[in-house]
Amino acid sequence: MLIISQKPLKINKNGHICLTTNIITNKIFMGENISLLNWGENCLFHIKNINHRSEEVLKVKQLYGKSDSGNLKEALKGITNPDALILITEGKNFEKHVKELKELFPDVMTIGGTGHFYGKTIKEGGVGVIALSGVKAQAGVLRYASTMPIHDISDMKKKVSSVGAGSNDTVCIDICTGNDAAVLTSIDSLLNKTGISLIGGTSFDPMVSVNGEIYEDADVYLLVKNLGGKVRVFKENIYRPLDDSRFIASHTDRSKYYIGELNGKPAKDVYKDYLNISDKDIETQTFKNPFGKITGKDICIISLKNVSGNGICCYRQVNDSDVLTLLSFDDYRDTVQNTIDEIKNSGRISGIISVNCVFRYLLFNGDNYMSDYLQNMSTLGCHAGFVGNGEHYNSQFINQSMSCVVFE
């Protein structure tokens, strides 16, 4: 830290530097270098380490609280003066918890949805809250998600401007009720111009909230600017192509996420015959062998929902002429560790918010791995998030994946 003065500096016997107030006018002394010991006619500072690089003026702080019994006040213990809040709870308690949170933090930017909240542990049901401080935030809503999600994009543009959003320091966190692909296309028409990253997911129930207001056909979002550093986003895919097979989709119904044919044959028969499974195994086979949509060098996972006639309904839209492949999972423990190492090596970490697919959760749970997974992620720092029906990563609506944001 360099202190410039037109007057000699006075150093007392304790190693303190005495500065008159006019010397420090319009100056900011920050971080670990200088601590204010007294304030009066003179300002007395203690130089802790003159050569140590000063910290940022503000550092983002992430906290979370959870209550497995569904007691919101219990979940909020220790959370004071947040700049932004994310609420995840059960559908049956959603309205009550949204109202209660608004009463307790009336002026705080807040979004909410339903799902399974997690921190170091997870328990189905209950309630959890993620709190952020040291950030500038704006919350908003895109109504008419099922029919015209771009309707409120001009309001979102104003909020992006109001937080002073930058491509390196701002993230959009969203929770959607459905029609995710169209919603993300609408959002990307704005965020793509500014380079702002996005992560999010789909609410278990068709209801979300923003600043105490509940919507049943909408996407709610929280624009978060880190005032003390950067933000980084990651996604994790534990699946890889089963082989070099390619399937061209046709006779699709985008509104129902339906695939009628693959390579000109009934989709149901192609899927089960290729994997040598029975009709009844198709719906659960998605844990092992979901579809993958090939987009350049990227593969987007498409979860199977159910059999419909001779076709298959999915959890993500498939279009005529889309090129699909079949996927299988690697040793996902190695994949998770690689992700943890990548995050760890990417820079300083103040907090991590993630979204995991419900199918991933069921897979991990069935292998008695979910607890280990959360403990491993917590070694990075404060990690919390929720299990949702789908995941968002920038402009992509993905299935059976994890997306997360890391605050520096």
N, C-alpha and C positions, 0 to 999 in steps of 0.2 A: 504494500500500500504506500503510495507516495503522497505526502502531505506538503502542500505548497503554501508558504506564508511569507509575507513581507516583513514580519517581525520575528525576532529570535524565539525559538521554542523553549519553554521552561519545563525542565524535567525534575520532578521531586525525588526524594530518597527512595520511594517505592517503585520508581520506574514509570510513573504516570506522566503523561504529557498534558500540560495545561494550555488550553486554547481559548482565546477570547471569542465571543459569539460572532464577531464580524469576520473572523477567519473562516468559519465553517458555513457561512451563509450560502445557501443553495448547494451545499455539499451533502453527499450521502455516504455515510460510513456503514459498511455492511459486512455480514457474515462473521467469521471467526476472528478476523484480524483485530477488530476494535470493539470494545464493549463500553457502553456509557455507564460511568460510575456515579456521576452527580450532575445536576443541572441547576444553574443559577446564573449569576452574572458571568461566571466562567464555565466552560464545558470541560469536564475532566474525563479523559479517555485513557484506557489501558491498552497498550499495544501487546496483543498476545503473541503474535508471530509476524514480524514485519515482512518476511519474505513469502509467507504462505499466500497462495492465490485466494482471493476473496470469493465467497459464495455468491450466488445470485441474490438479488434483493428479496425475491420470494421463491419459495420452493414448494412444489405441489405436495400435498399430504393426502394420502388415501387411507380411509378407515372403513371398516364395515362392522355391522352388528347383525346378529340373527337370533331368532327365538324359535326353537323347534315346536313350541306349544302355540305359536301364533300370536304372541303378545308383542305388539309393536313397540310399546314403551320400553319393554325389556330389550328389544333389539336396538333401540336408540340410545341406550346407556353409553355414556362416554362420547357421544357425538354432539358437539357444540359449535356454533357459528360456521356451518358449512357454506360453501359457495354453490354447491350443486348436490343433488340427491337422486339416487336410482332405487326405486322400490320394486321388489319382486315378492309376490305372495300368492296364496291360493285364490281360486276363482270365487269361492264362497265368502271370502273375507275381503275381496278386492275393494268394493265400494266403501266398506267401513274403514279400511286402512288408508285409502286415498284421502278420505275426509279427515281422519285423525292426523295424518301427516301434514296436511294443509293447515290445520289448526295449530300444530306445534311449530311449524316453520312456514309461516304465511308468505314470507318474502323471498324464499329460496327457490331457485329454478329446479324443477322436479319432473321426472318422467317415471312411469310405472307400467308393469305388465304382470302376467301370471306365468309361473313356472316353478322349477325347483331351484332354490337359492343354495349356493355353496360358498364356503370359505376354505378352511382347512378340513372341514367335514361337510357332509350333505345328509339331509334327512327330508324325505318327501313330505310336503306340507310345510307349515310354519310360515315365517316371514323373514325377509332380510333386507337390509338397506346398505348401499354403498354411499359414502360421503366423500366429497372432494373439497379441498380448500387450496388456496394459492392458485386458483384458476379464475378465468372470466368465462361466464357461461350464459347461454341463452337457450331456452326450451321453446319448442313449437310443435305444430301438428300439421300433417297433410291429410285433410279429410277426403272422403270419397275414394278410399283406396281401391275399392273393387271396380269403380267405373271411371274416375277421372282424378288420379292421384296428383297430377300436375296442377290442379286447381289452385293450390295455396303456395306454389313455388315462389311467387313474388314476395310473399311474407318471409319465407325462408331466406331469400336473398338479402332482405333488410337485416335479418338477424346475423347472417354471416358478416355483413359489414359492421354491425354494431359491436361485435366482439373483436373486431380487428383481426380476423382470422388469417393465418398464414399457413402455407403448405407444410411447414416443418413443425409447427407448434400447436396445431388445431386438429381435433378429431370430431367427427359426428358419430354419436352413439344412438342407434334407433331401435325401436320395438314396434313390430307391425302386427296387424290382425289377420293379414292374408293378402293374396295377389302380390306377393313380394317382388317378383321379377319386374312387374310393371312399375311398382313403387320405386324400386332401385334405379330403373331407367330414368324416371322423372328426376330423382335426386341427382343422379350422375350428370344430367344436363346442366346442372348448376355447379356441383362440386368439381367436376372434371376441369372446368375452366380455371378454378382456383388451386387445384392440386390438393384439396383437403381430403384426408383419408376417412373411411367409414368402417365401423364394425357394428353388428347388431344381431337381432334374431326375431323369431316369431313367437308371439304370446301363445301360451297353451289355450287360453280362452279368447274368444273374439271381442276383447275389450282391453283398452290401454288408457293411460292417463297422462295429462300434462298440467302441471301447476294446479292440481286439485280438480280438474275437469276430466270426466270420463267420456271416451269415444268408443263406438262399437264397430266402426268401419274406417280405420285410419292408421296412419303411421305417426308415432310421436318420436321426436328427436331431441337430443341434447348436444348443442355445439359447445365444445370445451376447449378453451385456449389455455395452454400451460404457460403460466407467467414466469416460470423458472427454468424452462428448458424445452426440449423437443418432445414429440410424440412419435411412436413407431407402431405400425400394425403388422400382425403376422396371421397366417392361417396354417392349419395343420391337416394334412390328408394322410390317413393311415393306409389308404388303398392304392394299388398299382394295377395296371392292365393285366388281366389273367393271361392273355396271349396276344397275338397279332390280329385277332378276329375283328371284323368291322360289320356293323349292321346299319342299314339305311332305314330310317323310320318313315312310315307312310300311314295314311288313313288316321291321322292324329286328330284329336279334339283338344285344342289349347285350353278351352274353358274348364275341361274336366281332367286335364293333365293325362290324357288317354293316348296310348299307342295301340293302333289297330294291327299294323303289320310291321315286320322286320324282314328286310330283303324279300318283300313280296309274299311272305307267308304269315299266318296268324302269329302274333307276338307271343301269346301264351305258349304255343307249341314250340316255337323257336327257343325260347328261354329254358323251358323244362327239358327239352331234348338235348340241348347243348350241354346242360349241367347234369343230365341223367338223374333228374329228380321227379317226384310225383306232383300232381296238381296241388295237393294239400300243403306241400312244402314251399310253394312259390312265395307266399307272403312273408315267411320267416327267413327265406334264403337271402333277403336283402342285407342281413347282417354280414353275410359272408361274400355275397356277389351282387352288389348294386350295379346299375348301369353307370357308365361314364360318358359324358358328352365331350368330344374332342374339339377344342377351340385353340388352334395354333399349337403351341407347345403345352398348353394347360389342359387339364382334365377336370371337368366339373362333375361331382358326384350327383347321381339322381337316384333317390330311394324309391323302391317299389312299395305301393300302398296295398293294392289288392287286384284280384283277377276280375275282369268285367267281360262276360261273354268269352270271345276268343282273343280278347286283348288284355292289356295291363294298364291299370291306373297308377300314376306315380305321384310323388310329392313335389314335383317340379315340372314346369312346362316343357314339353317336347314338341318340336315342329316337324312338319313334313320335310324330308331331305336332310334332317339332322343326322350326323354320323355318330353312332354310339359304339361303345365297346363294353365288354364285361370286365369287372374289377374283382380283385381279391385282396385281402389285407396281408401286409407284411407282418413281421414281428413288431407289433405296435408299441411294445415297450421300448424298443430301440428308436422308433420314430419319435416317441414322446421325449426321450432323452436328447435326441438330436435337436428338437425344438427348444428344449430348455437350454441347451448349450448355445444355440444360436441367439436366443434372447439375452442370455448372460453376457455373451461376447459383443452384444450390440451397443453397450454403453451403460451409463448409470441408470438405476431403476428406483423409482419412488413408489410405484404401484402398478398393478396389472388388473385389467378388467377383461374377462373372457366370456364367450358364449359357447356352450357345447350342445350338440344335437342330442335329442332324446334317444335316438337309435344308438349313438355312441355310448351314451350313459347306460343303456340297457346291455350293450355288449360288454362294457367294462364291468358292470355290476355282476353280470352272469359269470364272468371270469374272476370275480372277487378282486378286481383291480382298481375300482373307483377310489377307494380310500387311499391306496398307494399313490394313485395319480394326483390326487389333491395335495397330499403331503409333499410329493416331489415338486409340484408347481409352487408350493409355498416356500420352498427353499430360495426362490428368486426374490422374495419380499412379500409385501402385502398383496395377496391374490384373492380375488373374489369374482363371482359372476353368477350365471344362471343357465339351467338346462332349458332349451326352447325347442319348438317344433322345426325350426330351420335356422340357418345362420346366414349372416350378411358379411361380405368382405369387399369393400369398395363397391364396384358396380355389380358384383356377383351375388346371386342367390344360390347358396350351396347347401348340400345335404350331408349328413353323417360326418361332419367336420367340426373343427374348432377355429374360431377367430378371436383375436384379442388385440387390445391396445396396451402399449407400455408407455408409462409416463416417466420422463427422465427426471 
